[in-house]
């Protein structure tokens, strides 16, 4: 097993912190054992800023929309309805994952504002107040876990269903885990005392803290928010023994921050730590964040870099899941704030456009190698029949609520009481019905 000091050094490198005291000093831990989670792992990947799907999975071979159309054409895959643009690493990416993906095009975010777009796409509701899917599924499947929902800074509103763990400030985890330890203590170079207090003093403190928590839990008439906080705090303390499981599953050396193209790509470590947390039985869901898509100028160069970074990160996610032996448990949704305009601006960039796409991914998915939804030559969303999934002028325009409903169905939580507290009023679109041809 990895030494705890080395484990913390790796955590610092990964930038893992918590939004609440999710892991405490071992001496303070309760004896209650939390059952490790072994269900499916839900990964939401946010292409932050608004991606250009006309150069990705909804290609437009128009020279006014894309400069690549001046010298190349839309690409197809034999035996597949999936098309892609000759851009970034698309050829490698789509050919490698064609059987494991469902592409949904023509999604109307109904906004071109970043905050609203992110909220709409990741919660299914344009207005405020709904939890992200990652928060909802974690709250339903295993809210007692200390790392049930790991966030890397995407839309992570929880509607107070649970708390999330934020991978950001590298110093906080040490302070939470080792509250009574000198953080720069190194037994190989320093002979000073390791802890602020002696062992018997630490045990007395831990005993009194546990008694105080029990008194708080026994009090009557507490405000609901305080009562919920006490329960969450107690659950977090019970989860402390699971820390060793996480340490055992973290690789001895974390993946380099730079990807195969030499680009700084934190998506790699985000994926690696999240997968390790899941394999440890601590995590149900995570959001991963890849940025650089808000290309209002120098679009072709900067957007190609951002798409390559995203694709490298997704490919690493699947490779690492295979290495860990958990690829069959992973379910992925890749999306963005919205799309980009079907023309260039005066700065050779593209501005905000409400029409975008989403990509569902799962290994050997029965619903893979399919496309749902369509846009016209000007990248305007076309209506589809929700039953047949075919273009239909009397049909409906796909919206983010339909994608989020699809995730709820995929996770088997669409009829759960917590889901019903946040109704999406989505159309009845059976995205995963393989008996319906989308060719």
FINU-97955 format. One record per residue (C-alpha): x, y, z; chain; residue in one letter. Coordinates in steps of 0.5 Angstrom, whole numbers, m for minus. Example, Ala and Ser with C-alpha at 12.3 -4.5 7.8 and 13.67 -1.06 7.14 Angstrom:
2
@xx 25	yy m9	zz 16	ch A	aa a
@xx 27	yy m2	zz 14	ch A	aa s
% end
This chain:
439
@xx 0	yy 0	zz 0	ch A	aa x
@xx 2	yy 7	zz m1	ch A	aa x
@xx 5	yy 11	zz 5	ch A	aa x
@xx 0	yy 16	zz 7	ch A	aa x
@xx 5	yy 22	zz 6	ch A	aa x
@xx 7	yy 20	zz m1	ch A	aa x
@xx m1	yy 19	zz m2	ch A	aa x
@xx m2	yy 26	zz 0	ch A	aa x
@xx 4	yy 29	zz m4	ch A	aa x
@xx 0	yy 26	zz m10	ch A	aa x
@xx m6	yy 29	zz m8	ch A	aa x
@xx m3	yy 36	zz m7	ch A	aa x
@xx m1	yy 35	zz m14	ch A	aa x
@xx m8	yy 33	zz m17	ch A	aa x
@xx m11	yy 39	zz m13	ch A	aa x
@xx m16	yy 35	zz m9	ch A	aa x
@xx m20	yy 39	zz m4	ch A	aa x
@xx m27	yy 38	zz m1	ch A	aa x
@xx m32	yy 43	zz 0	ch A	aa x
@xx m34	yy 41	zz 7	ch A	aa x
@xx m30	yy 37	zz 12	ch A	aa x
@xx m30	yy 30	zz 8	ch A	aa x
@xx m24	yy 27	zz 11	ch A	aa x
@xx m22	yy 28	zz 18	ch A	aa x
@xx m16	yy 25	zz 23	ch A	aa x
@xx m16	yy 18	zz 24	ch A	aa x
@xx m17	yy 19	zz 31	ch A	aa x
@xx m23	yy 22	zz 30	ch A	aa x
@xx m26	yy 17	zz 26	ch A	aa x
@xx m33	yy 13	zz 28	ch A	aa x
@xx m33	yy 6	zz 28	ch A	aa x
@xx m38	yy 5	zz 23	ch A	aa x
@xx m36	yy 2	zz 16	ch A	aa x
@xx m39	yy 5	zz 10	ch A	aa x
@xx m41	yy 0	zz 4	ch A	aa x
@xx m36	yy 2	zz m2	ch A	aa x
@xx m40	yy 3	zz m8	ch A	aa x
@xx m40	yy m1	zz m14	ch A	aa x
@xx m45	yy 1	zz m19	ch A	aa x
@xx m44	yy 5	zz m25	ch A	aa x
@xx m39	yy 11	zz m25	ch A	aa x
@xx m42	yy 17	zz m28	ch A	aa x
@xx m37	yy 22	zz m32	ch A	aa x
@xx m40	yy 29	zz m34	ch A	aa x
@xx m35	yy 32	zz m39	ch A	aa x
@xx m36	yy 40	zz m40	ch A	aa x
@xx m33	yy 43	zz m46	ch A	aa x
@xx m33	yy 50	zz m43	ch A	aa x
@xx m34	yy 56	zz m47	ch A	aa x
@xx m39	yy 53	zz m52	ch A	aa x
@xx m36	yy 48	zz m57	ch A	aa x
@xx m36	yy 49	zz m65	ch A	aa x
@xx m40	yy 42	zz m67	ch A	aa x
@xx m39	yy 44	zz m74	ch A	aa x
@xx m32	yy 42	zz m74	ch A	aa x
@xx m33	yy 36	zz m69	ch A	aa x
@xx m40	yy 32	zz m70	ch A	aa x
@xx m44	yy 36	zz m74	ch A	aa x
@xx m40	yy 38	zz m80	ch A	aa x
@xx m42	yy 43	zz m84	ch A	aa x
@xx m38	yy 43	zz m91	ch A	aa x
@xx m39	yy 51	zz m92	ch A	aa x
@xx m34	yy 55	zz m94	ch A	aa x
@xx m38	yy 61	zz m90	ch A	aa x
@xx m38	yy 57	zz m84	ch A	aa x
@xx m32	yy 53	zz m84	ch A	aa x
@xx m25	yy 54	zz m87	ch A	aa x
@xx m23	yy 47	zz m87	ch A	aa x
@xx m29	yy 46	zz m93	ch A	aa x
@xx m24	yy 50	zz m97	ch A	aa x
@xx m19	yy 44	zz m98	ch A	aa x
@xx m23	yy 38	zz m95	ch A	aa x
@xx m30	yy 35	zz m94	ch A	aa x
@xx m34	yy 32	zz m89	ch A	aa x
@xx m32	yy 25	zz m87	ch A	aa x
@xx m36	yy 19	zz m86	ch A	aa x
@xx m35	yy 12	zz m83	ch A	aa x
@xx m37	yy 5	zz m86	ch A	aa x
@xx m43	yy 3	zz m84	ch A	aa x
@xx m44	yy 8	zz m79	ch A	aa x
@xx m49	yy 15	zz m79	ch A	aa x
@xx m44	yy 19	zz m75	ch A	aa x
@xx m40	yy 24	zz m79	ch A	aa x
@xx m34	yy 28	zz m77	ch A	aa x
@xx m30	yy 34	zz m80	ch A	aa x
@xx m23	yy 34	zz m82	ch A	aa x
@xx m21	yy 38	zz m76	ch A	aa x
@xx m17	yy 37	zz m70	ch A	aa x
@xx m16	yy 29	zz m68	ch A	aa x
@xx m23	yy 27	zz m71	ch A	aa x
@xx m21	yy 22	zz m75	ch A	aa x
@xx m18	yy 18	zz m70	ch A	aa x
@xx m23	yy 20	zz m64	ch A	aa x
@xx m29	yy 18	zz m68	ch A	aa x
@xx m26	yy 12	zz m71	ch A	aa x
@xx m24	yy 9	zz m65	ch A	aa x
@xx m30	yy 10	zz m61	ch A	aa x
@xx m36	yy 10	zz m66	ch A	aa x
@xx m39	yy 4	zz m63	ch A	aa x
@xx m39	yy 6	zz m56	ch A	aa x
@xx m42	yy 13	zz m58	ch A	aa x
@xx m49	yy 16	zz m59	ch A	aa x
@xx m49	yy 23	zz m62	ch A	aa x
@xx m54	yy 28	zz m61	ch A	aa x
@xx m55	yy 34	zz m66	ch A	aa x
@xx m59	yy 40	zz m66	ch A	aa x
@xx m60	yy 41	zz m59	ch A	aa x
@xx m63	yy 48	zz m57	ch A	aa x
@xx m60	yy 51	zz m51	ch A	aa x
@xx m65	yy 57	zz m51	ch A	aa x
@xx m59	yy 62	zz m49	ch A	aa x
@xx m52	yy 65	zz m51	ch A	aa x
@xx m50	yy 67	zz m44	ch A	aa x
@xx m45	yy 62	zz m41	ch A	aa x
@xx m48	yy 62	zz m34	ch A	aa x
@xx m55	yy 60	zz m37	ch A	aa x
@xx m52	yy 55	zz m42	ch A	aa x
@xx m48	yy 51	zz m37	ch A	aa x
@xx m54	yy 51	zz m32	ch A	aa x
@xx m59	yy 49	zz m38	ch A	aa x
@xx m54	yy 43	zz m41	ch A	aa x
@xx m52	yy 40	zz m34	ch A	aa x
@xx m59	yy 41	zz m30	ch A	aa x
@xx m64	yy 41	zz m35	ch A	aa x
@xx m67	yy 47	zz m33	ch A	aa x
@xx m66	yy 54	zz m36	ch A	aa x
@xx m68	yy 57	zz m29	ch A	aa x
@xx m64	yy 57	zz m23	ch A	aa x
@xx m65	yy 52	zz m17	ch A	aa x
@xx m64	yy 45	zz m20	ch A	aa x
@xx m58	yy 40	zz m18	ch A	aa x
@xx m53	yy 38	zz m24	ch A	aa x
@xx m54	yy 31	zz m26	ch A	aa x
@xx m48	yy 29	zz m22	ch A	aa x
@xx m51	yy 31	zz m16	ch A	aa x
@xx m57	yy 28	zz m17	ch A	aa x
@xx m55	yy 21	zz m18	ch A	aa x
@xx m50	yy 21	zz m13	ch A	aa x
@xx m55	yy 24	zz m8	ch A	aa x
@xx m59	yy 18	zz m10	ch A	aa x
@xx m54	yy 12	zz m11	ch A	aa x
@xx m50	yy 13	zz m5	ch A	aa x
@xx m50	yy 20	zz m1	ch A	aa x
@xx m46	yy 18	zz 5	ch A	aa x
@xx m40	yy 17	zz 1	ch A	aa x
@xx m34	yy 22	zz 3	ch A	aa x
@xx m33	yy 23	zz m4	ch A	aa x
@xx m40	yy 21	zz m7	ch A	aa x
@xx m39	yy 27	zz m12	ch A	aa x
@xx m33	yy 30	zz m15	ch A	aa x
@xx m33	yy 37	zz m18	ch A	aa x
@xx m27	yy 40	zz m22	ch A	aa x
@xx m31	yy 47	zz m23	ch A	aa x
@xx m37	yy 45	zz m28	ch A	aa x
@xx m44	yy 47	zz m26	ch A	aa x
@xx m44	yy 44	zz m19	ch A	aa x
@xx m51	yy 46	zz m16	ch A	aa x
@xx m53	yy 41	zz m11	ch A	aa x
@xx m60	yy 44	zz m9	ch A	aa x
@xx m57	yy 42	zz m2	ch A	aa x
@xx m58	yy 34	zz m3	ch A	aa x
@xx m51	yy 33	zz m1	ch A	aa x
@xx m44	yy 36	zz m2	ch A	aa x
@xx m39	yy 36	zz m7	ch A	aa x
@xx m31	yy 35	zz m7	ch A	aa x
@xx m28	yy 40	zz m11	ch A	aa x
@xx m21	yy 39	zz m14	ch A	aa x
@xx m18	yy 46	zz m14	ch A	aa x
@xx m14	yy 48	zz m7	ch A	aa x
@xx m8	yy 43	zz m6	ch A	aa x
@xx m7	yy 45	zz 1	ch A	aa x
@xx m14	yy 44	zz 4	ch A	aa x
@xx m14	yy 36	zz 4	ch A	aa x
@xx m8	yy 36	zz 8	ch A	aa x
@xx m11	yy 41	zz 13	ch A	aa x
@xx m17	yy 37	zz 14	ch A	aa x
@xx m14	yy 30	zz 14	ch A	aa x
@xx m8	yy 32	zz 19	ch A	aa x
@xx m11	yy 37	zz 23	ch A	aa x
@xx m6	yy 36	zz 29	ch A	aa x
@xx 0	yy 34	zz 25	ch A	aa x
@xx 6	yy 39	zz 22	ch A	aa x
@xx 4	yy 39	zz 15	ch A	aa x
@xx 11	yy 40	zz 13	ch A	aa x
@xx 14	yy 34	zz 17	ch A	aa x
@xx 18	yy 29	zz 14	ch A	aa x
@xx 21	yy 24	zz 18	ch A	aa x
@xx 27	yy 23	zz 14	ch A	aa x
@xx 30	yy 30	zz 15	ch A	aa x
@xx 27	yy 32	zz 21	ch A	aa x
@xx 27	yy 29	zz 28	ch A	aa x
@xx 22	yy 34	zz 31	ch A	aa x
@xx 15	yy 32	zz 34	ch A	aa x
@xx 10	yy 30	zz 29	ch A	aa x
@xx 4	yy 32	zz 32	ch A	aa x
@xx 2	yy 38	zz 36	ch A	aa x
@xx m1	yy 34	zz 41	ch A	aa x
@xx 1	yy 28	zz 45	ch A	aa x
@xx m2	yy 21	zz 43	ch A	aa x
@xx m6	yy 21	zz 50	ch A	aa x
@xx m8	yy 28	zz 49	ch A	aa x
@xx m11	yy 27	zz 42	ch A	aa x
@xx m15	yy 21	zz 44	ch A	aa x
@xx m18	yy 25	zz 49	ch A	aa x
@xx m20	yy 31	zz 44	ch A	aa x
@xx m23	yy 26	zz 40	ch A	aa x
@xx m27	yy 23	zz 45	ch A	aa x
@xx m30	yy 29	zz 47	ch A	aa x
@xx m31	yy 31	zz 40	ch A	aa x
@xx m35	yy 25	zz 39	ch A	aa x
@xx m39	yy 26	zz 45	ch A	aa x
@xx m41	yy 33	zz 43	ch A	aa x
@xx m43	yy 31	zz 36	ch A	aa x
@xx m47	yy 26	zz 39	ch A	aa x
@xx m50	yy 31	zz 44	ch A	aa x
@xx m52	yy 36	zz 38	ch A	aa x
@xx m55	yy 30	zz 34	ch A	aa x
@xx m60	yy 29	zz 40	ch A	aa x
@xx m62	yy 36	zz 40	ch A	aa x
@xx m69	yy 37	zz 39	ch A	aa x
@xx m72	yy 43	zz 35	ch A	aa x
@xx m66	yy 44	zz 31	ch A	aa x
@xx m66	yy 48	zz 24	ch A	aa x
@xx m67	yy 44	zz 18	ch A	aa x
@xx m61	yy 46	zz 15	ch A	aa x
@xx m57	yy 45	zz 22	ch A	aa x
@xx m60	yy 38	zz 22	ch A	aa x
@xx m58	yy 37	zz 15	ch A	aa x
@xx m51	yy 39	zz 16	ch A	aa x
@xx m50	yy 35	zz 23	ch A	aa x
@xx m52	yy 29	zz 19	ch A	aa x
@xx m47	yy 30	zz 13	ch A	aa x
@xx m41	yy 32	zz 18	ch A	aa x
@xx m43	yy 25	zz 22	ch A	aa x
@xx m43	yy 21	zz 15	ch A	aa x
@xx m36	yy 25	zz 13	ch A	aa x
@xx m33	yy 22	zz 20	ch A	aa x
@xx m36	yy 15	zz 19	ch A	aa x
@xx m32	yy 15	zz 12	ch A	aa x
@xx m25	yy 17	zz 14	ch A	aa x
@xx m23	yy 9	zz 14	ch A	aa x
@xx m24	yy 9	zz 7	ch A	aa x
@xx m18	yy 14	zz 6	ch A	aa x
@xx m14	yy 8	zz 6	ch A	aa x
@xx m18	yy 5	zz 0	ch A	aa x
@xx m17	yy 11	zz m4	ch A	aa x
@xx m9	yy 11	zz m2	ch A	aa x
@xx m9	yy 4	zz m5	ch A	aa x
@xx m12	yy 6	zz m12	ch A	aa x
@xx m8	yy 12	zz m13	ch A	aa x
@xx m2	yy 11	zz m18	ch A	aa x
@xx 5	yy 11	zz m15	ch A	aa x
@xx 6	yy 17	zz m20	ch A	aa x
@xx 0	yy 21	zz m23	ch A	aa x
@xx 0	yy 22	zz m31	ch A	aa x
@xx 4	yy 28	zz m33	ch A	aa x
@xx 0	yy 35	zz m34	ch A	aa x
@xx 2	yy 35	zz m41	ch A	aa x
@xx m1	yy 31	zz m46	ch A	aa x
@xx 1	yy 27	zz m53	ch A	aa x
@xx 1	yy 34	zz m56	ch A	aa x
@xx 5	yy 37	zz m51	ch A	aa x
@xx m1	yy 41	zz m49	ch A	aa x
@xx m2	yy 43	zz m41	ch A	aa x
@xx m8	yy 38	zz m40	ch A	aa x
@xx m11	yy 38	zz m33	ch A	aa x
@xx m17	yy 34	zz m36	ch A	aa x
@xx m12	yy 28	zz m35	ch A	aa x
@xx m11	yy 28	zz m28	ch A	aa x
@xx m18	yy 30	zz m27	ch A	aa x
@xx m20	yy 23	zz m30	ch A	aa x
@xx m14	yy 19	zz m26	ch A	aa x
@xx m16	yy 22	zz m19	ch A	aa x
@xx m24	yy 21	zz m21	ch A	aa x
@xx m23	yy 14	zz m23	ch A	aa x
@xx m19	yy 12	zz m17	ch A	aa x
@xx m24	yy 15	zz m13	ch A	aa x
@xx m29	yy 11	zz m16	ch A	aa x
@xx m25	yy 4	zz m16	ch A	aa x
@xx m24	yy 5	zz m8	ch A	aa x
@xx m31	yy 5	zz m7	ch A	aa x
@xx m32	yy 12	zz m5	ch A	aa x
@xx m35	yy 16	zz m11	ch A	aa x
@xx m41	yy 16	zz m16	ch A	aa x
@xx m40	yy 21	zz m20	ch A	aa x
@xx m36	yy 27	zz m23	ch A	aa x
@xx m35	yy 33	zz m27	ch A	aa x
@xx m29	yy 34	zz m31	ch A	aa x
@xx m27	yy 41	zz m34	ch A	aa x
@xx m24	yy 42	zz m41	ch A	aa x
@xx m23	yy 49	zz m43	ch A	aa x
@xx m21	yy 54	zz m49	ch A	aa x
@xx m27	yy 54	zz m53	ch A	aa x
@xx m30	yy 61	zz m52	ch A	aa x
@xx m26	yy 63	zz m59	ch A	aa x
@xx m28	yy 70	zz m61	ch A	aa x
@xx m22	yy 71	zz m65	ch A	aa x
@xx m17	yy 66	zz m68	ch A	aa x
@xx m22	yy 61	zz m68	ch A	aa x
@xx m19	yy 55	zz m72	ch A	aa x
@xx m12	yy 55	zz m69	ch A	aa x
@xx m15	yy 56	zz m62	ch A	aa x
@xx m21	yy 51	zz m63	ch A	aa x
@xx m17	yy 46	zz m66	ch A	aa x
@xx m12	yy 46	zz m60	ch A	aa x
@xx m18	yy 46	zz m55	ch A	aa x
@xx m22	yy 40	zz m59	ch A	aa x
@xx m15	yy 36	zz m59	ch A	aa x
@xx m14	yy 37	zz m51	ch A	aa x
@xx m21	yy 35	zz m50	ch A	aa x
@xx m20	yy 29	zz m55	ch A	aa x
@xx m14	yy 27	zz m51	ch A	aa x
@xx m17	yy 27	zz m45	ch A	aa x
@xx m23	yy 23	zz m46	ch A	aa x
@xx m18	yy 18	zz m50	ch A	aa x
@xx m14	yy 18	zz m43	ch A	aa x
@xx m20	yy 17	zz m39	ch A	aa x
@xx m22	yy 10	zz m43	ch A	aa x
@xx m15	yy 8	zz m43	ch A	aa x
@xx m14	yy 9	zz m35	ch A	aa x
@xx m21	yy 6	zz m34	ch A	aa x
@xx m19	yy 0	zz m38	ch A	aa x
@xx m12	yy m1	zz m34	ch A	aa x
@xx m16	yy 0	zz m28	ch A	aa x
@xx m21	yy m6	zz m30	ch A	aa x
@xx m27	yy m1	zz m29	ch A	aa x
@xx m29	yy 1	zz m36	ch A	aa x
@xx m35	yy m3	zz m37	ch A	aa x
@xx m38	yy 1	zz m31	ch A	aa x
@xx m37	yy 8	zz m34	ch A	aa x
@xx m42	yy 12	zz m37	ch A	aa x
@xx m40	yy 19	zz m40	ch A	aa x
@xx m44	yy 25	zz m43	ch A	aa x
@xx m40	yy 30	zz m46	ch A	aa x
@xx m43	yy 37	zz m48	ch A	aa x
@xx m42	yy 45	zz m47	ch A	aa x
@xx m45	yy 51	zz m46	ch A	aa x
@xx m48	yy 52	zz m53	ch A	aa x
@xx m45	yy 52	zz m60	ch A	aa x
@xx m42	yy 57	zz m64	ch A	aa x
@xx m44	yy 62	zz m70	ch A	aa x
@xx m44	yy 59	zz m77	ch A	aa x
@xx m40	yy 64	zz m79	ch A	aa x
@xx m33	yy 68	zz m77	ch A	aa x
@xx m33	yy 75	zz m74	ch A	aa x
@xx m29	yy 80	zz m76	ch A	aa x
@xx m23	yy 78	zz m72	ch A	aa x
@xx m23	yy 71	zz m75	ch A	aa x
@xx m27	yy 68	zz m69	ch A	aa x
@xx m34	yy 65	zz m68	ch A	aa x
@xx m39	yy 68	zz m63	ch A	aa x
@xx m44	yy 65	zz m59	ch A	aa x
@xx m50	yy 60	zz m62	ch A	aa x
@xx m55	yy 57	zz m58	ch A	aa x
@xx m55	yy 50	zz m62	ch A	aa x
@xx m50	yy 45	zz m60	ch A	aa x
@xx m49	yy 37	zz m59	ch A	aa x
@xx m48	yy 32	zz m54	ch A	aa x
@xx m44	yy 26	zz m54	ch A	aa x
@xx m46	yy 20	zz m50	ch A	aa x
@xx m41	yy 14	zz m49	ch A	aa x
@xx m41	yy 7	zz m46	ch A	aa x
@xx m37	yy 1	zz m48	ch A	aa x
@xx m40	yy m4	zz m52	ch A	aa x
@xx m46	yy 0	zz m51	ch A	aa x
@xx m52	yy m3	zz m55	ch A	aa x
@xx m55	yy 4	zz m57	ch A	aa x
@xx m48	yy 6	zz m60	ch A	aa x
@xx m46	yy 8	zz m67	ch A	aa x
@xx m52	yy 12	zz m68	ch A	aa x
@xx m54	yy 19	zz m69	ch A	aa x
@xx m60	yy 23	zz m66	ch A	aa x
@xx m62	yy 30	zz m68	ch A	aa x
@xx m61	yy 34	zz m74	ch A	aa x
@xx m59	yy 41	zz m77	ch A	aa x
@xx m60	yy 44	zz m83	ch A	aa x
@xx m54	yy 47	zz m88	ch A	aa x
@xx m54	yy 54	zz m84	ch A	aa x
@xx m53	yy 50	zz m77	ch A	aa x
@xx m61	yy 51	zz m75	ch A	aa x
@xx m64	yy 46	zz m71	ch A	aa x
@xx m69	yy 42	zz m74	ch A	aa x
@xx m75	yy 38	zz m71	ch A	aa x
@xx m76	yy 31	zz m70	ch A	aa x
@xx m81	yy 26	zz m69	ch A	aa x
@xx m80	yy 24	zz m61	ch A	aa x
@xx m83	yy 17	zz m63	ch A	aa x
@xx m79	yy 15	zz m69	ch A	aa x
@xx m73	yy 20	zz m68	ch A	aa x
@xx m74	yy 22	zz m76	ch A	aa x
@xx m74	yy 29	zz m78	ch A	aa x
@xx m81	yy 32	zz m78	ch A	aa x
@xx m84	yy 39	zz m79	ch A	aa x
@xx m89	yy 37	zz m74	ch A	aa x
@xx m84	yy 35	zz m69	ch A	aa x
@xx m80	yy 38	zz m63	ch A	aa x
@xx m74	yy 41	zz m62	ch A	aa x
@xx m69	yy 37	zz m58	ch A	aa x
@xx m67	yy 41	zz m51	ch A	aa x
@xx m62	yy 40	zz m46	ch A	aa x
@xx m68	yy 37	zz m41	ch A	aa x
@xx m69	yy 32	zz m46	ch A	aa x
@xx m61	yy 30	zz m46	ch A	aa x
@xx m62	yy 30	zz m38	ch A	aa x
@xx m68	yy 26	zz m38	ch A	aa x
@xx m64	yy 21	zz m42	ch A	aa x
@xx m58	yy 21	zz m37	ch A	aa x
@xx m63	yy 20	zz m32	ch A	aa x
@xx m66	yy 14	zz m36	ch A	aa x
@xx m59	yy 11	zz m37	ch A	aa x
@xx m58	yy 11	zz m29	ch A	aa x
@xx m65	yy 8	zz m28	ch A	aa x
@xx m67	yy 14	zz m23	ch A	aa x
@xx m72	yy 18	zz m28	ch A	aa x
@xx m78	yy 15	zz m23	ch A	aa x
@xx m74	yy 16	zz m16	ch A	aa x
@xx m77	yy 21	zz m11	ch A	aa x
@xx m71	yy 25	zz m11	ch A	aa x
@xx m72	yy 26	zz m19	ch A	aa x
@xx m79	yy 27	zz m19	ch A	aa x
@xx m78	yy 33	zz m14	ch A	aa x
@xx m74	yy 36	zz m20	ch A	aa x
@xx m79	yy 35	zz m26	ch A	aa x
@xx m76	yy 36	zz m33	ch A	aa x
@xx m82	yy 36	zz m37	ch A	aa x
@xx m78	yy 33	zz m42	ch A	aa x
@xx m81	yy 30	zz m49	ch A	aa x
@xx m81	yy 23	zz m49	ch A	aa x
@xx m75	yy 21	zz m53	ch A	aa x
@xx m73	yy 14	zz m53	ch A	aa x
@xx m65	yy 16	zz m54	ch A	aa x
@xx m63	yy 9	zz m53	ch A	aa x
@xx m68	yy 5	zz m57	ch A	aa x
@xx m64	yy 1	zz m61	ch A	aa x
@xx m70	yy m2	zz m65	ch A	aa x
@xx m71	yy 5	zz m68	ch A	aa x
@xx m66	yy 7	zz m74	ch A	aa x
@xx m63	yy 13	zz m74	ch A	aa x
@xx m60	yy 13	zz m81	ch A	aa x
% end
